[in-house]
Amino acid sequence: MFLLLFFVLLIQFFTYWVFEPLASFLEYVLEIRSFPIIALIGFIFLFSVKEFEQN
């Protein structure tokens, strides 16, 4: 029983260790105050793409 509990806690620790920095980064990027910058970059990228089909 204690061995099973140990393995569960170990898996939870490594999952937190791997995914916490990614979750923290996404939380910072997706904040409301940085949304206009992301939207501006998205619109610039969207409208700066050249057309590949030229008739």
mmCIF file of the N, C-alpha and C atoms, coordinates in Angstrom:
data_MODEL
# 
_entry.id   MODEL 
# 
loop_
_atom_site.group_PDB 
_atom_site.id 
_atom_site.type_symbol 
_atom_site.label_atom_id 
_atom_site.label_alt_id 
_atom_site.label_comp_id 
_atom_site.label_asym_id 
_atom_site.label_entity_id 
_atom_site.label_seq_id 
_atom_site.pdbx_PDB_ins_code 
_atom_site.Cartn_x 
_atom_site.Cartn_y 
_atom_site.Cartn_z 
_atom_site.occupancy 
_atom_site.B_iso_or_equiv 
_atom_site.pdbx_formal_charge 
_atom_site.auth_seq_id 
_atom_site.auth_comp_id 
_atom_site.auth_asym_id 
_atom_site.auth_atom_id 
_atom_site.pdbx_PDB_model_num 
ATOM 1   N N  . MET A 1 1  ? 0.832  -1.195 0.000   1.00 0.00 ? 1  MET A N  1 
ATOM 2   C CA . MET A 1 1  ? 0.000  0.000  0.000   1.00 0.00 ? 1  MET A CA 1 
ATOM 3   C C  . MET A 1 1  ? 0.872  1.253  0.000   1.00 0.00 ? 1  MET A C  1 
ATOM 4   N N  . PHE A 1 2  ? 1.898  1.248  0.864   1.00 0.00 ? 2  PHE A N  1 
ATOM 5   C CA . PHE A 1 2  ? 2.776  2.408  0.913   1.00 0.00 ? 2  PHE A CA 1 
ATOM 6   C C  . PHE A 1 2  ? 3.614  2.544  -0.361  1.00 0.00 ? 2  PHE A C  1 
ATOM 7   N N  . LEU A 1 3  ? 3.948  1.420  -0.961  1.00 0.00 ? 3  LEU A N  1 
ATOM 8   C CA . LEU A 1 3  ? 4.690  1.448  -2.219  1.00 0.00 ? 3  LEU A CA 1 
ATOM 9   C C  . LEU A 1 3  ? 3.847  2.068  -3.329  1.00 0.00 ? 3  LEU A C  1 
ATOM 10  N N  . LEU A 1 4  ? 2.576  1.712  -3.372  1.00 0.00 ? 4  LEU A N  1 
ATOM 11  C CA . LEU A 1 4  ? 1.667  2.300  -4.348  1.00 0.00 ? 4  LEU A CA 1 
ATOM 12  C C  . LEU A 1 4  ? 1.517  3.801  -4.112  1.00 0.00 ? 4  LEU A C  1 
ATOM 13  N N  . LEU A 1 5  ? 1.362  4.202  -2.868  1.00 0.00 ? 5  LEU A N  1 
ATOM 14  C CA . LEU A 1 5  ? 1.265  5.618  -2.530  1.00 0.00 ? 5  LEU A CA 1 
ATOM 15  C C  . LEU A 1 5  ? 2.537  6.356  -2.909  1.00 0.00 ? 5  LEU A C  1 
ATOM 16  N N  . PHE A 1 6  ? 3.677  5.750  -2.690  1.00 0.00 ? 6  PHE A N  1 
ATOM 17  C CA . PHE A 1 6  ? 4.950  6.346  -3.066  1.00 0.00 ? 6  PHE A CA 1 
ATOM 18  C C  . PHE A 1 6  ? 5.023  6.575  -4.574  1.00 0.00 ? 6  PHE A C  1 
ATOM 19  N N  . PHE A 1 7  ? 4.629  5.582  -5.379  1.00 0.00 ? 7  PHE A N  1 
ATOM 20  C CA . PHE A 1 7  ? 4.681  5.727  -6.827  1.00 0.00 ? 7  PHE A CA 1 
ATOM 21  C C  . PHE A 1 7  ? 3.699  6.790  -7.325  1.00 0.00 ? 7  PHE A C  1 
ATOM 22  N N  . VAL A 1 8  ? 2.530  6.872  -6.730  1.00 0.00 ? 8  VAL A N  1 
ATOM 23  C CA . VAL A 1 8  ? 1.553  7.897  -7.111  1.00 0.00 ? 8  VAL A CA 1 
ATOM 24  C C  . VAL A 1 8  ? 2.099  9.287  -6.809  1.00 0.00 ? 8  VAL A C  1 
ATOM 25  N N  . LEU A 1 9  ? 2.685  9.463  -5.632  1.00 0.00 ? 9  LEU A N  1 
ATOM 26  C CA . LEU A 1 9  ? 3.260  10.768 -5.286  1.00 0.00 ? 9  LEU A CA 1 
ATOM 27  C C  . LEU A 1 9  ? 4.448  11.112 -6.179  1.00 0.00 ? 9  LEU A C  1 
ATOM 28  N N  . LEU A 1 10 ? 5.230  10.117 -6.544  1.00 0.00 ? 10 LEU A N  1 
ATOM 29  C CA . LEU A 1 10 ? 6.355  10.335 -7.444  1.00 0.00 ? 10 LEU A CA 1 
ATOM 30  C C  . LEU A 1 10 ? 5.877  10.769 -8.833  1.00 0.00 ? 10 LEU A C  1 
ATOM 31  N N  . ILE A 1 11 ? 4.842  10.122 -9.341  1.00 0.00 ? 11 ILE A N  1 
ATOM 32  C CA . ILE A 1 11 ? 4.288  10.492 -10.646 1.00 0.00 ? 11 ILE A CA 1 
ATOM 33  C C  . ILE A 1 11 ? 3.712  11.897 -10.596 1.00 0.00 ? 11 ILE A C  1 
ATOM 34  N N  . GLN A 1 12 ? 3.018  12.240 -9.531  1.00 0.00 ? 12 GLN A N  1 
ATOM 35  C CA . GLN A 1 12 ? 2.469  13.588 -9.398  1.00 0.00 ? 12 GLN A CA 1 
ATOM 36  C C  . GLN A 1 12 ? 3.577  14.631 -9.333  1.00 0.00 ? 12 GLN A C  1 
ATOM 37  N N  . PHE A 1 13 ? 4.656  14.334 -8.625  1.00 0.00 ? 13 PHE A N  1 
ATOM 38  C CA . PHE A 1 13 ? 5.760  15.274 -8.525  1.00 0.00 ? 13 PHE A CA 1 
ATOM 39  C C  . PHE A 1 13 ? 6.394  15.533 -9.885  1.00 0.00 ? 13 PHE A C  1 
ATOM 40  N N  . PHE A 1 14 ? 6.680  14.461 -10.640 1.00 0.00 ? 14 PHE A N  1 
ATOM 41  C CA . PHE A 1 14 ? 7.318  14.634 -11.939 1.00 0.00 ? 14 PHE A CA 1 
ATOM 42  C C  . PHE A 1 14 ? 6.375  15.292 -12.945 1.00 0.00 ? 14 PHE A C  1 
ATOM 43  N N  . THR A 1 15 ? 5.083  15.014 -12.852 1.00 0.00 ? 15 THR A N  1 
ATOM 44  C CA . THR A 1 15 ? 4.120  15.681 -13.730 1.00 0.00 ? 15 THR A CA 1 
ATOM 45  C C  . THR A 1 15 ? 4.104  17.176 -13.449 1.00 0.00 ? 15 THR A C  1 
ATOM 46  N N  . TYR A 1 16 ? 4.090  17.558 -12.183 1.00 0.00 ? 16 TYR A N  1 
ATOM 47  C CA . TYR A 1 16 ? 4.135  18.974 -11.825 1.00 0.00 ? 16 TYR A CA 1 
ATOM 48  C C  . TYR A 1 16 ? 5.446  19.605 -12.288 1.00 0.00 ? 16 TYR A C  1 
ATOM 49  N N  . TRP A 1 17 ? 6.540  18.908 -12.129 1.00 0.00 ? 17 TRP A N  1 
ATOM 50  C CA . TRP A 1 17 ? 7.851  19.430 -12.491 1.00 0.00 ? 17 TRP A CA 1 
ATOM 51  C C  . TRP A 1 17 ? 7.968  19.662 -13.991 1.00 0.00 ? 17 TRP A C  1 
ATOM 52  N N  . VAL A 1 18 ? 7.345  18.797 -14.796 1.00 0.00 ? 18 VAL A N  1 
ATOM 53  C CA . VAL A 1 18 ? 7.418  18.913 -16.252 1.00 0.00 ? 18 VAL A CA 1 
ATOM 54  C C  . VAL A 1 18 ? 6.445  19.965 -16.765 1.00 0.00 ? 18 VAL A C  1 
ATOM 55  N N  . PHE A 1 19 ? 5.203  19.966 -16.299 1.00 0.00 ? 19 PHE A N  1 
ATOM 56  C CA . PHE A 1 19 ? 4.162  20.800 -16.901 1.00 0.00 ? 19 PHE A CA 1 
ATOM 57  C C  . PHE A 1 19 ? 3.957  22.143 -16.229 1.00 0.00 ? 19 PHE A C  1 
ATOM 58  N N  . GLU A 1 20 ? 4.485  22.376 -15.048 1.00 0.00 ? 20 GLU A N  1 
ATOM 59  C CA . GLU A 1 20 ? 4.277  23.655 -14.366 1.00 0.00 ? 20 GLU A CA 1 
ATOM 60  C C  . GLU A 1 20 ? 4.905  24.821 -15.112 1.00 0.00 ? 20 GLU A C  1 
ATOM 61  N N  . PRO A 1 21 ? 6.135  24.734 -15.634 1.00 0.00 ? 21 PRO A N  1 
ATOM 62  C CA . PRO A 1 21 ? 6.671  25.870 -16.387 1.00 0.00 ? 21 PRO A CA 1 
ATOM 63  C C  . PRO A 1 21 ? 5.864  26.186 -17.649 1.00 0.00 ? 21 PRO A C  1 
ATOM 64  N N  . LEU A 1 22 ? 5.382  25.157 -18.334 1.00 0.00 ? 22 LEU A N  1 
ATOM 65  C CA . LEU A 1 22 ? 4.564  25.379 -19.522 1.00 0.00 ? 22 LEU A CA 1 
ATOM 66  C C  . LEU A 1 22 ? 3.247  26.046 -19.152 1.00 0.00 ? 22 LEU A C  1 
ATOM 67  N N  . ALA A 1 23 ? 2.619  25.604 -18.094 1.00 0.00 ? 23 ALA A N  1 
ATOM 68  C CA . ALA A 1 23 ? 1.361  26.203 -17.658 1.00 0.00 ? 23 ALA A CA 1 
ATOM 69  C C  . ALA A 1 23 ? 1.574  27.641 -17.204 1.00 0.00 ? 23 ALA A C  1 
ATOM 70  N N  . SER A 1 24 ? 2.663  27.908 -16.530 1.00 0.00 ? 24 SER A N  1 
ATOM 71  C CA . SER A 1 24 ? 2.963  29.262 -16.091 1.00 0.00 ? 24 SER A CA 1 
ATOM 72  C C  . SER A 1 24 ? 3.197  30.187 -17.280 1.00 0.00 ? 24 SER A C  1 
ATOM 73  N N  . PHE A 1 25 ? 3.919  29.698 -18.294 1.00 0.00 ? 25 PHE A N  1 
ATOM 74  C CA . PHE A 1 25 ? 4.175  30.498 -19.493 1.00 0.00 ? 25 PHE A CA 1 
ATOM 75  C C  . PHE A 1 25 ? 2.877  30.799 -20.234 1.00 0.00 ? 25 PHE A C  1 
ATOM 76  N N  . LEU A 1 26 ? 2.025  29.800 -20.392 1.00 0.00 ? 26 LEU A N  1 
ATOM 77  C CA . LEU A 1 26 ? 0.757  30.019 -21.087 1.00 0.00 ? 26 LEU A CA 1 
ATOM 78  C C  . LEU A 1 26 ? -0.149 30.962 -20.309 1.00 0.00 ? 26 LEU A C  1 
ATOM 79  N N  . GLU A 1 27 ? -0.123 30.881 -18.994 1.00 0.00 ? 27 GLU A N  1 
ATOM 80  C CA . GLU A 1 27 ? -0.913 31.795 -18.179 1.00 0.00 ? 27 GLU A CA 1 
ATOM 81  C C  . GLU A 1 27 ? -0.435 33.229 -18.379 1.00 0.00 ? 27 GLU A C  1 
ATOM 82  N N  . TYR A 1 28 ? 0.872  33.443 -18.480 1.00 0.00 ? 28 TYR A N  1 
ATOM 83  C CA . TYR A 1 28 ? 1.403  34.783 -18.692 1.00 0.00 ? 28 TYR A CA 1 
ATOM 84  C C  . TYR A 1 28 ? 1.072  35.289 -20.095 1.00 0.00 ? 28 TYR A C  1 
ATOM 85  N N  . VAL A 1 29 ? 1.201  34.431 -21.105 1.00 0.00 ? 29 VAL A N  1 
ATOM 86  C CA . VAL A 1 29 ? 0.983  34.844 -22.487 1.00 0.00 ? 29 VAL A CA 1 
ATOM 87  C C  . VAL A 1 29 ? -0.482 35.170 -22.734 1.00 0.00 ? 29 VAL A C  1 
ATOM 88  N N  . LEU A 1 30 ? -1.380 34.398 -22.147 1.00 0.00 ? 30 LEU A N  1 
ATOM 89  C CA . LEU A 1 30 ? -2.800 34.550 -22.426 1.00 0.00 ? 30 LEU A CA 1 
ATOM 90  C C  . LEU A 1 30 ? -3.508 35.543 -21.504 1.00 0.00 ? 30 LEU A C  1 
ATOM 91  N N  . GLU A 1 31 ? -2.749 36.347 -20.772 1.00 0.00 ? 31 GLU A N  1 
ATOM 92  C CA . GLU A 1 31 ? -3.376 37.359 -19.933 1.00 0.00 ? 31 GLU A CA 1 
ATOM 93  C C  . GLU A 1 31 ? -4.002 38.435 -20.807 1.00 0.00 ? 31 GLU A C  1 
ATOM 94  N N  . ILE A 1 32 ? -4.981 39.110 -20.264 1.00 0.00 ? 32 ILE A N  1 
ATOM 95  C CA . ILE A 1 32 ? -5.721 40.110 -21.022 1.00 0.00 ? 32 ILE A CA 1 
ATOM 96  C C  . ILE A 1 32 ? -4.821 41.273 -21.438 1.00 0.00 ? 32 ILE A C  1 
ATOM 97  N N  . ARG A 1 33 ? -3.874 41.656 -20.605 1.00 0.00 ? 33 ARG A N  1 
ATOM 98  C CA . ARG A 1 33 ? -3.065 42.827 -20.914 1.00 0.00 ? 33 ARG A CA 1 
ATOM 99  C C  . ARG A 1 33 ? -2.123 42.599 -22.091 1.00 0.00 ? 33 ARG A C  1 
ATOM 100 N N  . SER A 1 34 ? -1.764 41.367 -22.368 1.00 0.00 ? 34 SER A N  1 
ATOM 101 C CA . SER A 1 34 ? -0.886 41.102 -23.504 1.00 0.00 ? 34 SER A CA 1 
ATOM 102 C C  . SER A 1 34 ? -1.660 40.688 -24.749 1.00 0.00 ? 34 SER A C  1 
ATOM 103 N N  . PHE A 1 35 ? -2.988 40.612 -24.658 1.00 0.00 ? 35 PHE A N  1 
ATOM 104 C CA . PHE A 1 35 ? -3.781 40.190 -25.813 1.00 0.00 ? 35 PHE A CA 1 
ATOM 105 C C  . PHE A 1 35 ? -3.676 41.155 -26.993 1.00 0.00 ? 35 PHE A C  1 
ATOM 106 N N  . PRO A 1 36 ? -3.686 42.487 -26.813 1.00 0.00 ? 36 PRO A N  1 
ATOM 107 C CA . PRO A 1 36 ? -3.559 43.368 -27.986 1.00 0.00 ? 36 PRO A CA 1 
ATOM 108 C C  . PRO A 1 36 ? -2.257 43.169 -28.751 1.00 0.00 ? 36 PRO A C  1 
ATOM 109 N N  . ILE A 1 37 ? -1.170 42.901 -28.071 1.00 0.00 ? 37 ILE A N  1 
ATOM 110 C CA . ILE A 1 37 ? 0.107  42.673 -28.748 1.00 0.00 ? 37 ILE A CA 1 
ATOM 111 C C  . ILE A 1 37 ? 0.037  41.387 -29.567 1.00 0.00 ? 37 ILE A C  1 
ATOM 112 N N  . ILE A 1 38 ? -0.533 40.340 -28.979 1.00 0.00 ? 38 ILE A N  1 
ATOM 113 C CA . ILE A 1 38 ? -0.663 39.069 -29.695 1.00 0.00 ? 38 ILE A CA 1 
ATOM 114 C C  . ILE A 1 38 ? -1.584 39.234 -30.892 1.00 0.00 ? 38 ILE A C  1 
ATOM 115 N N  . ALA A 1 39 ? -2.695 39.961 -30.723 1.00 0.00 ? 39 ALA A N  1 
ATOM 116 C CA . ALA A 1 39 ? -3.628 40.171 -31.825 1.00 0.00 ? 39 ALA A CA 1 
ATOM 117 C C  . ALA A 1 39 ? -2.965 40.983 -32.937 1.00 0.00 ? 39 ALA A C  1 
ATOM 118 N N  . LEU A 1 40 ? -2.193 41.998 -32.585 1.00 0.00 ? 40 LEU A N  1 
ATOM 119 C CA . LEU A 1 40 ? -1.509 42.813 -33.592 1.00 0.00 ? 40 LEU A CA 1 
ATOM 120 C C  . LEU A 1 40 ? -0.509 41.973 -34.386 1.00 0.00 ? 40 LEU A C  1 
ATOM 121 N N  . ILE A 1 41 ? 0.256  41.160 -33.711 1.00 0.00 ? 41 ILE A N  1 
ATOM 122 C CA . ILE A 1 41 ? 1.209  40.279 -34.402 1.00 0.00 ? 41 ILE A CA 1 
ATOM 123 C C  . ILE A 1 41 ? 0.459  39.301 -35.305 1.00 0.00 ? 41 ILE A C  1 
ATOM 124 N N  . GLY A 1 42 ? -0.655 38.784 -34.830 1.00 0.00 ? 42 GLY A N  1 
ATOM 125 C CA . GLY A 1 42 ? -1.457 37.870 -35.643 1.00 0.00 ? 42 GLY A CA 1 
ATOM 126 C C  . GLY A 1 42 ? -2.003 38.527 -36.891 1.00 0.00 ? 42 GLY A C  1 
ATOM 127 N N  . PHE A 1 43 ? -2.515 39.769 -36.757 1.00 0.00 ? 43 PHE A N  1 
ATOM 128 C CA . PHE A 1 43 ? -3.035 40.464 -37.930 1.00 0.00 ? 43 PHE A CA 1 
ATOM 129 C C  . PHE A 1 43 ? -1.932 40.821 -38.913 1.00 0.00 ? 43 PHE A C  1 
ATOM 130 N N  . ILE A 1 44 ? -0.789 41.229 -38.410 1.00 0.00 ? 44 ILE A N  1 
ATOM 131 C CA . ILE A 1 44 ? 0.333  41.536 -39.307 1.00 0.00 ? 44 ILE A CA 1 
ATOM 132 C C  . ILE A 1 44 ? 0.746  40.289 -40.070 1.00 0.00 ? 44 ILE A C  1 
ATOM 133 N N  . PHE A 1 45 ? 0.834  39.163 -39.385 1.00 0.00 ? 45 PHE A N  1 
ATOM 134 C CA . PHE A 1 45 ? 1.195  37.914 -40.055 1.00 0.00 ? 45 PHE A CA 1 
ATOM 135 C C  . PHE A 1 45 ? 0.124  37.490 -41.050 1.00 0.00 ? 45 PHE A C  1 
ATOM 136 N N  . LEU A 1 46 ? -1.144 37.661 -40.683 1.00 0.00 ? 46 LEU A N  1 
ATOM 137 C CA . LEU A 1 46 ? -2.249 37.236 -41.543 1.00 0.00 ? 46 LEU A CA 1 
ATOM 138 C C  . LEU A 1 46 ? -2.285 38.035 -42.843 1.00 0.00 ? 46 LEU A C  1 
ATOM 139 N N  . PHE A 1 47 ? -2.101 39.356 -42.758 1.00 0.00 ? 47 PHE A N  1 
ATOM 140 C CA . PHE A 1 47 ? -2.233 40.194 -43.938 1.00 0.00 ? 47 PHE A CA 1 
ATOM 141 C C  . PHE A 1 47 ? -0.921 40.417 -44.680 1.00 0.00 ? 47 PHE A C  1 
ATOM 142 N N  . SER A 1 48 ? 0.182  39.911 -44.164 1.00 0.00 ? 48 SER A N  1 
ATOM 143 C CA . SER A 1 48 ? 1.451  40.088 -44.874 1.00 0.00 ? 48 SER A CA 1 
ATOM 144 C C  . SER A 1 48 ? 1.803  38.889 -45.738 1.00 0.00 ? 48 SER A C  1 
ATOM 145 N N  . VAL A 1 49 ? 0.996  37.839 -45.696 1.00 0.00 ? 49 VAL A N  1 
ATOM 146 C CA . VAL A 1 49 ? 1.269  36.651 -46.504 1.00 0.00 ? 49 VAL A CA 1 
ATOM 147 C C  . VAL A 1 49 ? 0.968  36.960 -47.962 1.00 0.00 ? 49 VAL A C  1 
ATOM 148 N N  . LYS A 1 50 ? 1.928  36.673 -48.833 1.00 0.00 ? 50 LYS A N  1 
ATOM 149 C CA . LYS A 1 50 ? 1.749  36.916 -50.262 1.00 0.00 ? 50 LYS A CA 1 
ATOM 150 C C  . LYS A 1 50 ? 0.872  35.830 -50.857 1.00 0.00 ? 50 LYS A C  1 
ATOM 151 N N  . GLU A 1 51 ? 0.122  36.190 -51.897 1.00 0.00 ? 51 GLU A N  1 
ATOM 152 C CA . GLU A 1 51 ? -0.692 35.201 -52.589 1.00 0.00 ? 51 GLU A CA 1 
ATOM 153 C C  . GLU A 1 51 ? 0.174  34.303 -53.429 1.00 0.00 ? 51 GLU A C  1 
ATOM 154 N N  . PHE A 1 52 ? -0.105 33.021 -53.347 1.00 0.00 ? 52 PHE A N  1 
ATOM 155 C CA . PHE A 1 52 ? 0.679  32.077 -54.132 1.00 0.00 ? 52 PHE A CA 1 
ATOM 156 C C  . PHE A 1 52 ? 0.065  31.877 -55.516 1.00 0.00 ? 52 PHE A C  1 
ATOM 157 N N  . GLU A 1 53 ? -1.242 32.070 -55.634 1.00 0.00 ? 53 GLU A N  1 
ATOM 158 C CA . GLU A 1 53 ? -1.902 31.915 -56.927 1.00 0.00 ? 53 GLU A CA 1 
ATOM 159 C C  . GLU A 1 53 ? -1.964 33.271 -57.617 1.00 0.00 ? 53 GLU A C  1 
ATOM 160 N N  . GLN A 1 54 ? -1.298 33.381 -58.734 1.00 0.00 ? 54 GLN A N  1 
ATOM 161 C CA . GLN A 1 54 ? -1.343 34.609 -59.524 1.00 0.00 ? 54 GLN A CA 1 
ATOM 162 C C  . GLN A 1 54 ? -1.807 34.246 -60.927 1.00 0.00 ? 54 GLN A C  1 
ATOM 163 N N  . ASN A 1 55 ? -3.015 34.687 -61.280 1.00 0.00 ? 55 ASN A N  1 
ATOM 164 C CA . ASN A 1 55 ? -3.581 34.333 -62.595 1.00 0.00 ? 55 ASN A CA 1 
ATOM 165 C C  . ASN A 1 55 ? -3.155 35.338 -63.640 1.00 0.00 ? 55 ASN A C  1 
# 
